[in-house]
Amino acid sequence: MPKIFQRTNDKAATVARSGWKLSRIRPIAFWATTFVIVFELAAGSVWNLVPIEWMEVQMRHLGYPHYFVYILGVWQVGAAVAIIAPGLRLIKEWAYVGALFLWSSAVASHLILGDGLQAWGVPLMFGVCAIASWVLRPADRRLPATRLRRDRPADAEQNGAGPPETRPRAWAGPIGLLVVLYAVSFLTLPAAEAMTHEWAVENGWIDE
């Protein structure tokens, strides 16, 4: 009997350690993937609203009208704010859907034209990050109907989790992060233009 109890205790300890590791890894993975997509949305909005040569060349290559870059740019700003901000849970759902639609449409458009991995691989990566961020989002960023059983209010109260933080102070971090990301996007614009010009030449979309 003592050996049986010992084995049971060992299994319980192993499960507890695995749950602890998962609870530590999940938020890290969430914020890592969220940072990637928010940075891409912020940088993409800058590239579209300026717009840089790369975006104009892509629109022409894919057969979309030029004004489409401005529409994309505006919606990318809104999606970046909605995803990183506290609260706004319903709007977050739409922002994730819009981001996934943006990147999956880019993948499909390039594939239809027969472009190689170098053209559609990047939007595919961002689409995967968007899905991961949505799946890993914590309970206070989920709509009640989309929460997992363990994340529902009754369980949240037992775990000491309260309602989502929506006070003005909670916006300081997200706003500060967006300011930094937009500042980086603008400061790196010359380097981005030079890099993407080379991509366009390599893809054969423009002459050098």
C-alpha positions as CSV (number, residue, x, y, z in Angstrom):
1,M,0.0,0.0,0.0
2,P,2.7,2.5,0.8
3,K,4.3,1.9,-2.6
4,I,0.9,2.5,-4.3
5,F,0.4,5.7,-2.4
6,Q,4.0,6.8,-3.3
7,R,3.4,6.2,-7.1
8,T,0.1,8.1,-6.9
9,N,1.8,11.0,-5.2
10,D,4.6,11.0,-7.8
11,K,2.1,11.1,-10.6
12,A,0.2,13.9,-9.0
13,A,3.4,15.8,-8.5
14,T,4.4,15.3,-12.2
15,V,0.9,16.5,-13.3
16,A,1.2,19.5,-11.0
17,R,4.6,20.4,-12.4
18,S,3.4,20.1,-16.0
19,G,0.4,22.3,-15.2
20,W,2.7,24.9,-13.6
21,K,5.0,24.9,-16.6
22,L,2.1,25.3,-19.0
23,S,0.6,28.1,-17.0
24,R,4.0,29.9,-17.3
25,I,4.6,29.2,-21.0
26,R,1.1,30.1,-22.2
27,P,1.1,33.9,-21.3
28,I,4.7,34.2,-22.7
29,A,3.6,32.6,-25.9
30,F,0.5,34.8,-26.0
31,W,2.4,38.0,-25.6
32,A,5.2,37.0,-28.0
33,T,2.7,36.2,-30.8
34,T,0.6,39.2,-30.0
35,F,3.7,41.5,-30.1
36,V,4.6,40.1,-33.6
37,I,1.1,40.7,-35.1
38,V,0.7,44.2,-33.5
39,F,4.1,45.3,-34.7
40,E,3.3,44.0,-38.2
41,L,-0.1,45.8,-38.2
42,A,1.6,49.0,-37.0
43,A,4.4,48.8,-39.5
44,G,2.0,47.7,-42.2
45,S,-0.2,50.7,-41.6
46,V,2.7,53.0,-42.0
47,W,3.9,51.3,-45.2
48,N,0.4,51.5,-46.6
49,L,-0.5,55.1,-45.6
50,V,2.8,56.7,-46.8
51,P,2.8,54.5,-49.0
52,I,6.2,53.0,-49.8
53,E,7.2,51.7,-53.2
54,W,6.8,48.1,-52.1
55,M,3.1,48.4,-51.3
56,E,2.4,50.1,-54.6
57,V,4.4,47.5,-56.6
58,Q,2.5,44.7,-54.7
59,M,-0.9,46.2,-55.4
60,R,0.0,46.5,-59.1
61,H,1.4,43.0,-59.2
62,L,-1.7,41.5,-57.5
63,G,-4.1,43.5,-59.6
64,Y,-5.6,45.5,-56.7
65,P,-6.4,49.3,-57.1
66,H,-3.9,51.7,-55.7
67,Y,-6.4,53.3,-53.3
68,F,-6.7,49.9,-51.5
69,V,-3.4,50.5,-49.7
70,Y,-5.1,53.5,-47.8
71,I,-8.1,51.4,-46.8
72,L,-5.8,48.6,-45.5
73,G,-3.6,51.2,-43.7
74,V,-6.6,52.7,-41.8
75,W,-8.0,49.3,-40.7
76,Q,-4.6,48.1,-39.7
77,V,-4.3,51.0,-37.2
78,G,-7.7,50.0,-35.7
79,A,-6.8,46.4,-35.5
80,A,-3.5,47.1,-33.8
81,V,-5.2,49.3,-31.2
82,A,-8.0,46.8,-30.6
83,I,-5.8,43.8,-30.1
84,I,-3.3,45.3,-27.7
85,A,-5.7,47.4,-25.7
86,P,-7.4,46.2,-22.4
87,G,-11.1,45.4,-22.6
88,L,-12.8,45.8,-26.0
89,R,-13.4,42.1,-26.1
90,L,-16.0,42.1,-28.9
91,I,-13.9,44.4,-31.0
92,K,-10.9,42.2,-30.4
93,E,-12.7,39.3,-32.0
94,W,-13.4,41.3,-35.1
95,A,-9.8,42.6,-35.2
96,Y,-8.4,39.1,-35.1
97,V,-10.8,38.0,-37.9
98,G,-9.8,41.1,-40.0
99,A,-6.1,40.4,-39.4
100,L,-6.5,36.7,-40.4
101,F,-8.5,37.8,-43.5
102,L,-5.8,40.2,-44.5
103,W,-2.9,37.8,-44.3
104,S,-4.8,34.7,-45.6
105,S,-6.0,36.9,-48.6
106,A,-2.4,37.9,-49.2
107,V,-1.3,34.2,-49.2
108,A,-4.2,33.2,-51.6
109,S,-3.5,36.2,-53.9
110,H,0.2,35.3,-54.3
111,L,-0.6,31.6,-54.7
112,I,-3.2,32.3,-57.4
113,L,-0.6,34.2,-59.4
114,G,2.0,31.5,-59.0
115,D,4.3,33.4,-56.7
116,G,6.9,31.5,-54.7
117,L,7.4,31.0,-51.0
118,Q,9.3,34.2,-50.6
119,A,6.1,36.1,-51.5
120,W,3.5,34.3,-49.5
121,G,5.6,32.8,-46.7
122,V,5.7,36.0,-44.6
123,P,1.9,36.7,-44.6
124,L,1.4,33.0,-43.8
125,M,3.7,33.3,-40.8
126,F,1.7,36.4,-39.5
127,G,-1.5,34.5,-40.1
128,V,-0.3,31.6,-37.9
129,C,0.8,34.1,-35.2
130,A,-2.7,35.7,-35.3
131,I,-4.3,32.3,-34.8
132,A,-1.9,31.4,-31.9
133,S,-2.5,34.8,-30.2
134,W,-6.3,34.3,-30.5
135,V,-6.1,30.8,-29.1
136,L,-3.8,31.7,-26.2
137,R,-5.5,34.9,-25.2
138,P,-6.3,35.0,-21.4
139,A,-9.8,34.8,-20.0
140,D,-10.2,38.6,-19.6
141,R,-9.7,39.0,-23.3
142,R,-12.4,36.4,-24.3
143,L,-16.1,36.9,-24.9
144,P,-18.1,34.9,-22.3
145,A,-19.4,32.6,-25.0
146,T,-15.9,31.8,-26.3
147,R,-14.2,31.1,-23.0
148,L,-13.0,27.6,-22.3
149,R,-14.7,25.8,-19.4
150,R,-11.7,26.4,-17.1
151,D,-11.8,30.1,-18.0
152,R,-15.5,30.8,-17.3
153,P,-16.5,33.3,-14.5
154,A,-17.2,30.7,-11.8
155,D,-13.7,29.2,-12.3
156,A,-12.2,32.7,-12.6
157,E,-13.6,33.7,-9.3
158,Q,-12.2,30.6,-7.7
159,N,-8.8,31.4,-9.1
160,G,-9.0,35.0,-7.9
161,A,-9.3,36.5,-11.4
162,G,-11.5,39.6,-11.6
163,P,-13.1,41.5,-14.4
164,P,-10.9,42.9,-17.2
165,E,-9.0,46.0,-16.3
166,T,-10.5,48.9,-18.2
167,R,-9.5,51.9,-16.1
168,P,-7.5,54.7,-17.8
169,R,-4.3,53.6,-16.1
170,A,-4.6,50.2,-17.8
171,W,-4.2,51.9,-21.2
172,A,-0.9,53.5,-20.4
173,G,1.1,50.4,-21.2
174,P,-0.6,49.6,-24.5
175,I,-0.5,53.2,-25.7
176,G,3.1,53.5,-24.8
177,L,3.9,50.3,-26.7
178,L,2.0,51.5,-29.8
179,V,3.9,54.8,-29.7
180,V,7.2,52.9,-29.6
181,L,6.2,50.6,-32.4
182,Y,5.0,53.5,-34.6
183,A,8.2,55.4,-33.8
184,V,10.3,52.4,-34.8
185,S,8.2,51.9,-37.9
186,F,8.8,55.5,-39.1
187,L,12.5,55.6,-38.1
188,T,13.2,52.4,-40.0
189,L,11.2,53.5,-43.1
190,P,14.2,54.3,-45.2
191,A,15.9,51.0,-44.5
192,A,12.6,49.2,-45.1
193,E,12.2,50.9,-48.5
194,A,15.7,49.9,-49.5
195,M,15.2,46.3,-48.4
196,T,11.8,45.9,-50.0
197,H,13.0,47.5,-53.3
198,E,15.5,44.6,-53.5
199,W,12.7,42.1,-52.8
200,A,10.7,43.6,-55.6
201,V,13.6,43.3,-58.0
202,E,14.4,39.8,-57.0
203,N,10.7,38.8,-57.5
204,G,10.8,40.4,-61.0
205,W,8.1,42.8,-60.2
206,I,10.1,45.9,-61.1
207,D,13.4,46.5,-63.0
208,E,16.4,47.5,-61.1
